[in-house]
């Protein structure tokens, strides 16, 4: 699935005027107005924990962000120049893919897992469903080198970039007049773009900030109460994840036979444990679970109500049945929809920009 340039152009025309007015009024949204090579401070919303990423080693600059954005949308990163990072990480769907359970790569090949969202990555210690990557700067190497995703390598990508005067100029603007197009600068630029993908302005956030004229409906209030009682031990506010790995009672997919975290640690206790994903913008990030087996939130709640497999290392948090009524499920879903951040999902600064 690829973002079409004509669709993006129309979308930008429709939203840019109203979006820019909103962003320019915020002092903490300095990205749009920052001069070249100024350091851009990550926004840490009130009540959020300290980011885990060390920005002293790779501060986000306007030019570094723009280079990373260009690379993110460029299919030259794949072996046959057909797949970009954005092919599986679409802005309108919370920087993940939709309409199929597993990631798709070159020549229509299928991956083995559903694509995770990459938002609010500055607060993430380890990446991928099994936590097999411990730094966002090397995270892109996994899909780049996967034979069923991009099937490429830095040995292929870097010579391609070095042949383009455009990229030679962009790398020097981002990293200095003597900067080279090398693996370090390439990965740092992509990291700067991904680290800037912050979502913190949903209805939920506005209510928590007690903004005037914003309030939960009665179903949303009931849903929040149920969520905090039944779900928040794993999907902890404000990030809506505990950044841990849990066995959430999914029956083993007999085709994929995915052992989860155990593939990394080689420990039996980690069998069938997968990352607890953030629920921010969850309304739009279907399909759900590591293998994309559930197409909608109703199916997810049905699983937690009725189909948990009581394996030996099932998360202790799921030992007690949920016992959601139909009204409960509707209320929880109503609350989950308040986590949708329309401003973020349509923010033009994250769009593909044609020079």
N, C-alpha and C positions, 0 to 999 in steps of 0.2 A: 504494500500500500504506500503510495507516494503522494506528497503534497504537491498539487499542481500550481504552477506559478501564476496562472490567470486567476485561480480561486483565491490565492493569497492576495493578489493585487486588489481584487474586489473587496475582500475582507478588510484589508488595511484602510481602504477608502471609507468604509462604513463605520469603522470603530476608532480610527486614529484621532479624529477631532475630539471626541468625548473622552477618550482614554488619556490623551496627552494633557488635557485640562486637569484631570484628576491627579495624574502623576506629578505634574509640575508644582502642585500645591503642597507636596510632601517633601519636607527637607531631607528625610531619610531615603528618598528615591532619587539619589543624585546621578544615577547612571545615564539618564537621557541627556543631561546637561553638562556632564563632566568634560573638561578639556582633555585632549590626547595625553596619555600616559599619567594622568592623575590617578592616585590610588583610590579605589572605590571601596568604601566600608560596607561590609556585610551588615544588613539590618538584623539586629537581634531583638525581636519583639519582647515587650515587657512580660516577665513570667517564664520566658523560655530559658533552657539551660545554655551554658556556654558551648559554642561550636567545638567539635573535636578536631576539625581540620586546622593545621598550622599555616595561617595566612602569611606569616613572616617569611616563609620560604617561597611563596608564590602569591603575592598580593594581586588582587584583581584590578586591572587597569582598563580604561576604555578601549585602547587598541588591542590589548590581550583578549578582552571579551569579544570584540568584533572579529578577530582572527579565529577564535574558538567557535564562534557562531558560524562563520563561513565553512570551517572544516566539518562541523557537525552536519551541515546540510549538503556536503559535497560527496557524490557517489564515487569519486576518484579513490576513496579509501577502500573500496571493495576490489576484488580481483578482476572482475569484468566491468567495473565502473557502472553498476546498476543499482547498488544498495548503499544508502547513506545511513548514518546514525539515526536520522529522523525517520527513516523507513519503519523502524520499530518503536521510536519514541516520538509520538505525535503530540504537539502542544495542546490541541483541542481535546485530547483524551488523557490529560495528565501526564504527558510524556511517556506513554506506553502505547501499545497497539490495541486494536479492537478487531472484531469480526472473525477471529480464529483463536483457537486455544493455545497453540504453540507458535513461537516466533518463526518467521519465514525469511529465508536468505536468498542467495544467488540461485538462479535457475529454478526458483520455486521450491528449493529444498526446505524441509521443515526442521526446526530445532527440537530440543528435548524438553524445553520449559517455556512457560508463559513469561512475557517480558515484564520485568519490574519497572515501576516508575522511578525516575531519578531526581525527583524534587526534594528540596531541603537536604541535599546531600552533605552539606557542611556538618550536619549532626549525625552522620552515619560513620561508624567505625569500620565495619566490614561490608562488602558488597556481594551481590548475587544471592540467590535463594539459599545457598549452602555456606555463605560467608567465606568463600574461597579466595577472595581478593581483599587486601587490607588497606588499600590506598586508592582514592579516586583517580589519582594520576596514572595508574596502570590499569584501571578498570576497562578502558576502551580496548586494550589488547585482547581481552577475552573474545568479544564478538569479531574483532578484526581478524584474529587468527583461527576462529572456528571454521572448519571446513563446510559447515552447513549454514553459516551466516554470511560473513564477508569473504572468507577463504583467502585472506591477504596476509601481508606482513609489513613491517617497517622497511624491509629491504625492497619491497615493491613500491610502497607509498612515498618514501622520502625522495627517491630519484624523480618520481613524477612531479612532486611539488617543486623540486629544484629546477625543473625545466620551465617553470612558469614565472615570468617576471612579476606577475601580480603577487604571487606568494612570497617571492624574495623581498619585495617591498613591504608587505604586510608583516613578515617576521621581524624585519629591522625596525619597523615602527613600534612593534609590540615589545621587543626585547633588546633594542639598542642597535646602533648603526653597524656594529660588527657581528651582530647575531647571525647564526647559521640556522638553516632548516635541518635540525637534527632531532633525534628522538626525544630528548629532554624538552626542548621548546615546543615541539609538536604536542606532547602529552600535557604540558603545562597550559597551553592555550585551550585545549579541549576542557581541561579541568576548570579553568576560569569561567568558561561559559556554563558548564554544568553546575558549578557551585553557586552561580547567580540565580538559579531557578528556584526562587523562594515563593512559597504560597502561605500567606498568613492574613488574608482579608476575606474570608468566607463570612456568611451570616453568623456562624458560631463565634468567630473572632470578634465581630462587631458587637454581638451581645455581651461577650466576656469583657470587652472594653467599655461597656455601658454607653455605647454611642446613642445619641438622641434619635428617636423615631424607629429604633430597631428592637424587636422583641420576638421571642419564640411564640409559636402558636401552641395551643393546648396539646395537640398530638406530639409536637416537637419537645415540649417540656416533659411529657410522660416518657418519650423515647430517650431523652438525656438521662432521666432518673434510672430507667432500665439499663441503659448502656453502662452507666457508672457502677451499677450493681453487678451486672453479668459479664461485661466485655472489657472494662477499663484495666483489668489486671494485666492484660496483654497489650491492648491498644490504649496506652496511657496518654492522657492529655499532657502538654499541648501538641506533641508531635504525632500522637495517635499510634504510637508503636513503643514498645519497650526495648527495641533493637536487639531482642533475644531470638532464640530459635526454639520452637515448640513443636511437639507432636500434637496436632489438633484433631486426631482421630480419623483422618482420611484413610479409606481403604486403599491398599496398594494397587496402583495401576499395573496390571499384569503385562502390558505392552512396554511401558517405559521402565518399570522396575527401578524407580529412582529411590536411592537410599538416603537422600537429603544430606544433612550435615555430616553424617557418618562417612561420606565419600571423602571428606576433607580430614576429619579427625581420626578416622579408622577405629572409632570407639562404638561398641555396641549400644551404649547408652544414648548415643546421638542418632540412632537409626530412625528414619522417617521424621526427623526434626527439620523444619524449614523456617526461614526468616519470617518474623511477624511483620507484615507490610504495614506501612502507614495507611490510614483510612482517609486521609485528606483527598478530596475530589474522588472518593471511591464510587460515587454515582456514575462516573464516566469512565472508569478504568476496568470495565469488564473485558475479557472474561476473568473469573476469579480462581484463586488457588495456584499453586506452583505449576500445575499442569493445565490450568484453564478449564477445568471440568465443569464449572458452574457458570451459566450464562447470565444470571441476574442475582440480585440481592435476596430475592425470595428463596431461591435455591440454597443460597449460603445459610440462611437462617433455618431452613428445613434441615440441613445437615446438622447444625448444632442442636436442633431440637430432637431429631429422630435417627440419625445415621452415624453417630460417632462409633468408631471401632475401638473397643476398650483393650488396646494393646498394653504390654507391660510397662512401656515408658510413656503412656499417654500423659499429657500435661496435667499435673495435679489440679490446675485451675478448671479443668473440664470434668472432674470426677463427679461433681454434682450436676444433675440434669438441669437444662435451662428452663424447661416447662413454659415456654412462651405460648401464650394464646394467640389467636389470629390477630386480635386487636393489638397485642404486645408487639407482634412482628411488624405490623403496619406503623406503629408508633416509633419503633427503633429505626425503621427505614426512613420515616419522616425526619428523624433527627440526623441520620447519616447524610441526608441530602443538604442539611445546613452546612456541611463541610465543603460544599462546592464553592470554589473561589473563581467566579466568572472574570474578575479583573485580571487575575493571573493567567487564566486559560486563553484570554484574548489580548494579552499585553503585546503591543506591536514591537517592543524592543527584543522579544524572543523570536520574532518571525525571521524567515529567510530574507536577507537584504541583498538586492542586486546592485552592485556598484556601477 
